[in-house]
Amino acid sequence: MVELALPKNSKVAKGKVWPKPEGATNTREYRIYRYDPDSGENPRWDTYTVDMDQCGPMVLDALIWIKNNVDASLAFRRSCREGVCGSCSMNIGGRNTIACTKGSDEFSGVIAISPLPHQPVVKDLIPDLTDFYAQHAYVEPYLQTKTPEPQKEWRQTEEDRQQLDGLYECILCACCSTACPSYWWNGDKYLGPAALLQAYRWIADSRDELTGQRLDDLDDPFKLYRCHTIMNCAQVCPKGLNPAEAIANIKSLMVERET
């Protein structure tokens, strides 16, 4: 039988257990993935104890408390703190989500936090999303038309506008794509749930006039058809969107134009 083992430099070691805050009576433990590629050291799990009486209710609040009060070297992304920018996406308790809208009280026991899976790590909880953003750019996520621009705005009926509900709300947090096994194995070729959701958002827009070209750009064995409707994408989306449904709609349009 084949014996498989991770390379030594990829094994996650047991890290430092940081001191508990003095005098704190209401505390939670956070087990956080730490990794600095420039150090040459293996990744590790550090354990922190947070004084919840001095901290906000969200997981992001706990990370900020740790950085401000315990370990200033901890690296993570954050911005809006309102669930609209997607920058604080990470894996919390084994599930991809955004830290600013995930409450610490939603978990029991030690809360484990790691970067989004199957992406290169810049440092600690910061993934390298260069390819993810390049795939988003590939689908040309903006209105494209052939007719002359109107003097005011491109008009759209209320019914046509409703077709975009569940599509335009995507915040590009990458939770869906990095939860998709097909994206793990073919991330260099498969566009992934987030990019394909954005592609369909413009295909479904009644004002856009380049539907044929958009479908041509997706008509590829890997770009579109690596989706096997596993539904991980819909399960982890913090905005409650369904990228798998959008991808299925694109596939249906591909079939329709061939008949």
C-alpha positions as CSV (number, residue, x, y, z in Angstrom):
1,M,0.0,0.0,0.0
2,V,1.2,3.5,-0.8
3,E,2.2,5.5,2.2
4,L,1.6,9.2,1.9
5,A,3.1,11.9,4.0
6,L,3.3,15.7,4.0
7,P,6.6,17.3,3.3
8,K,8.3,18.2,6.6
9,N,8.1,22.0,5.9
10,S,4.4,21.8,5.5
11,K,3.5,20.1,8.8
12,V,1.7,22.3,11.2
13,A,3.5,22.4,14.6
14,K,2.1,23.1,18.0
15,G,2.8,26.8,18.7
16,K,2.9,29.1,21.7
17,V,0.3,29.2,24.4
18,W,0.0,32.9,25.3
19,P,-0.6,34.0,28.9
20,K,-4.2,34.4,30.0
21,P,-5.3,38.0,30.7
22,E,-4.9,38.8,34.4
23,G,-8.1,39.2,36.4
24,A,-10.4,38.1,33.5
25,T,-13.4,36.0,34.4
26,N,-15.2,35.7,31.1
27,T,-12.7,34.3,28.6
28,R,-12.6,32.3,25.3
29,E,-9.7,30.4,23.8
30,Y,-8.8,31.0,20.1
31,R,-6.5,28.6,18.3
32,I,-5.0,30.6,15.4
33,Y,-2.9,29.5,12.4
34,R,0.4,31.3,12.3
35,Y,2.8,31.2,9.3
36,D,5.4,33.5,7.9
37,P,6.9,32.1,4.6
38,D,9.9,34.5,4.9
39,S,10.9,33.0,8.2
40,G,11.6,29.5,6.9
41,E,9.8,28.0,9.8
42,N,6.9,25.6,9.7
43,P,3.3,26.8,10.2
44,R,2.1,26.5,13.8
45,W,-1.1,26.8,15.9
46,D,-0.9,29.5,18.6
47,T,-3.4,29.6,21.4
48,Y,-4.8,32.9,22.8
49,T,-7.2,33.6,25.7
50,V,-9.4,36.6,25.1
51,D,-11.1,38.6,27.8
52,M,-14.6,38.7,26.3
53,D,-15.7,41.5,28.7
54,Q,-13.2,43.8,27.0
55,C,-14.0,42.6,23.5
56,G,-16.8,42.9,21.0
57,P,-19.1,39.9,20.2
58,M,-17.7,39.0,16.7
59,V,-14.7,36.8,15.8
60,L,-13.1,39.8,14.1
61,D,-13.4,41.7,17.4
62,A,-11.4,38.9,19.1
63,L,-8.7,39.1,16.5
64,I,-8.4,42.8,16.9
65,W,-8.3,42.4,20.6
66,I,-5.5,39.9,20.3
67,K,-3.5,42.1,18.0
68,N,-3.9,45.2,20.2
69,N,-3.4,43.6,23.5
70,V,-1.4,40.4,23.1
71,D,0.5,39.8,19.9
72,A,1.0,42.7,17.4
73,S,2.6,40.4,14.9
74,L,-0.7,38.6,14.1
75,A,-1.7,39.4,10.5
76,F,-5.2,39.4,9.0
77,R,-7.2,41.5,6.6
78,R,-10.2,43.7,7.7
79,S,-11.9,46.8,6.5
80,C,-15.7,47.5,6.7
81,R,-16.7,45.4,9.7
82,E,-20.2,45.4,8.2
83,G,-20.2,42.3,5.9
84,V,-19.9,44.2,2.7
85,C,-16.3,44.2,1.7
86,G,-15.3,40.5,2.1
87,S,-11.8,41.3,3.2
88,C,-11.9,39.4,6.6
89,S,-12.8,36.1,5.0
90,M,-11.1,33.1,6.7
91,N,-11.9,29.6,7.9
92,I,-13.5,29.7,11.4
93,G,-14.4,26.5,13.2
94,G,-13.8,24.5,10.0
95,R,-16.0,26.6,7.8
96,N,-15.3,29.5,5.4
97,T,-16.9,32.7,6.4
98,I,-16.3,36.4,7.1
99,A,-15.1,37.2,10.6
100,C,-16.9,40.5,11.1
101,T,-20.4,38.9,11.0
102,K,-19.6,35.6,12.7
103,G,-20.3,35.8,16.4
104,S,-18.0,34.1,18.9
105,D,-21.0,32.8,20.8
106,E,-21.9,30.7,17.7
107,F,-19.1,28.3,18.6
108,S,-18.5,26.0,21.6
109,G,-15.1,25.3,23.0
110,V,-11.9,26.5,21.5
111,I,-12.4,28.5,18.3
112,A,-10.0,27.4,15.5
113,I,-9.2,30.1,12.9
114,S,-7.1,29.5,9.7
115,P,-6.7,31.2,6.3
116,L,-9.0,30.2,3.4
117,P,-8.0,26.7,2.3
118,H,-6.0,25.7,-0.7
119,Q,-4.5,29.2,-1.4
120,P,-0.9,30.3,-0.9
121,V,-0.5,32.1,2.4
122,V,1.0,35.6,2.4
123,K,1.2,35.5,6.2
124,D,-0.9,34.0,9.0
125,L,-4.6,34.5,8.0
126,I,-3.9,36.3,4.8
127,P,-4.3,34.2,1.6
128,D,-2.9,35.2,-1.8
129,L,-5.9,35.9,-3.9
130,T,-4.0,37.0,-7.0
131,D,-5.5,34.3,-9.2
132,F,-8.9,34.7,-7.8
133,Y,-9.0,38.4,-8.8
134,A,-7.6,37.6,-12.2
135,Q,-10.4,35.2,-12.8
136,H,-12.9,37.8,-11.8
137,A,-11.4,40.2,-14.3
138,Y,-11.5,37.5,-17.0
139,V,-15.3,37.5,-17.0
140,E,-15.3,41.3,-17.7
141,P,-17.7,42.2,-14.8
142,Y,-19.2,45.4,-16.3
143,L,-21.9,46.5,-18.7
144,Q,-21.0,46.0,-22.4
145,T,-23.3,47.2,-25.2
146,K,-23.2,47.8,-28.9
147,T,-25.9,50.4,-29.3
148,P,-25.1,54.1,-28.7
149,E,-25.2,55.2,-25.0
150,P,-28.4,57.0,-24.0
151,Q,-28.3,60.6,-22.8
152,K,-29.3,59.6,-19.3
153,E,-29.3,56.0,-18.1
154,W,-29.8,52.5,-19.5
155,R,-33.4,51.7,-18.7
156,Q,-34.5,48.4,-17.2
157,T,-37.9,47.1,-16.2
158,E,-38.6,46.1,-12.6
159,E,-39.1,42.5,-13.7
160,D,-35.7,42.5,-15.5
161,R,-34.0,44.1,-12.5
162,Q,-35.4,41.4,-10.2
163,Q,-33.5,38.8,-12.3
164,L,-30.3,40.2,-10.8
165,D,-31.4,39.5,-7.2
166,G,-29.1,36.9,-5.7
167,L,-26.3,37.8,-8.1
168,Y,-25.2,41.4,-7.6
169,E,-24.8,41.0,-3.8
170,C,-21.6,39.0,-4.1
171,I,-18.8,40.7,-2.0
172,L,-15.9,38.7,-3.6
173,C,-14.9,37.2,-0.2
174,A,-13.7,34.0,-2.0
175,C,-15.4,31.8,0.6
176,C,-17.3,29.9,-2.1
177,S,-14.4,29.3,-4.5
178,T,-12.0,28.2,-1.7
179,A,-14.6,25.7,-0.4
180,C,-15.0,24.1,-3.8
181,P,-13.1,20.8,-4.4
182,S,-13.1,21.3,-8.1
183,Y,-11.4,24.7,-7.5
184,W,-8.9,23.1,-5.2
185,W,-7.7,20.7,-7.9
186,N,-8.1,22.9,-11.0
187,G,-7.8,26.5,-9.6
188,D,-5.6,27.5,-12.5
189,K,-8.2,26.5,-15.1
190,Y,-11.6,26.4,-13.5
191,L,-12.9,29.9,-12.9
192,G,-14.7,28.9,-9.7
193,P,-18.1,29.7,-8.2
194,A,-17.4,33.4,-7.5
195,A,-16.2,34.4,-11.0
196,L,-19.0,32.3,-12.7
197,L,-21.6,34.0,-10.4
198,Q,-20.3,37.3,-11.6
199,A,-20.3,36.1,-15.2
200,Y,-24.0,35.2,-15.0
201,R,-24.8,38.4,-13.3
202,W,-24.0,40.2,-16.5
203,I,-25.3,37.5,-18.8
204,A,-28.7,37.9,-17.0
205,D,-28.6,41.7,-17.2
206,S,-31.2,42.8,-19.8
207,R,-29.1,45.9,-20.6
208,D,-26.0,43.9,-21.6
209,E,-25.7,43.1,-25.3
210,L,-22.7,40.8,-25.4
211,T,-24.2,37.6,-24.1
212,G,-23.0,35.5,-27.1
213,Q,-19.4,36.7,-26.5
214,R,-19.6,36.0,-22.8
215,L,-20.8,32.5,-23.4
216,D,-18.0,31.9,-26.0
217,D,-15.5,33.0,-23.4
218,L,-16.8,30.4,-20.9
219,D,-17.3,27.5,-23.4
220,D,-14.3,25.5,-22.2
221,P,-14.0,22.0,-20.6
222,F,-12.4,23.6,-17.5
223,K,-13.5,27.2,-17.2
224,L,-17.2,26.2,-16.7
225,Y,-17.7,22.5,-16.7
226,R,-15.5,21.5,-13.7
227,C,-18.6,22.4,-11.6
228,H,-20.1,19.2,-10.3
229,T,-22.8,20.8,-8.2
230,I,-21.4,19.7,-4.9
231,M,-23.1,22.8,-3.3
232,N,-20.2,23.7,-0.9
233,C,-20.3,27.2,-2.5
234,A,-24.0,27.8,-1.5
235,Q,-23.5,26.4,2.0
236,V,-20.6,28.7,3.0
237,C,-21.7,32.0,1.2
238,P,-22.0,34.6,4.0
239,K,-24.5,36.5,1.9
240,G,-26.8,33.5,1.3
241,L,-26.2,33.4,-2.5
242,N,-26.3,30.3,-4.7
243,P,-23.4,30.2,-7.2
244,A,-24.2,26.7,-8.2
245,E,-27.6,27.8,-9.5
246,A,-26.0,30.6,-11.5
247,I,-23.5,28.1,-13.0
248,A,-26.4,25.7,-13.9
249,N,-28.1,28.6,-15.6
250,I,-25.0,29.3,-17.7
251,K,-24.8,25.6,-18.7
252,S,-28.5,25.7,-19.7
253,L,-27.9,28.7,-21.9
254,M,-25.0,26.9,-23.5
255,V,-27.3,24.0,-24.4
256,E,-30.1,26.3,-25.7
257,R,-27.9,28.1,-28.1
258,E,-26.7,24.8,-29.6
259,T,-30.3,23.6,-30.3
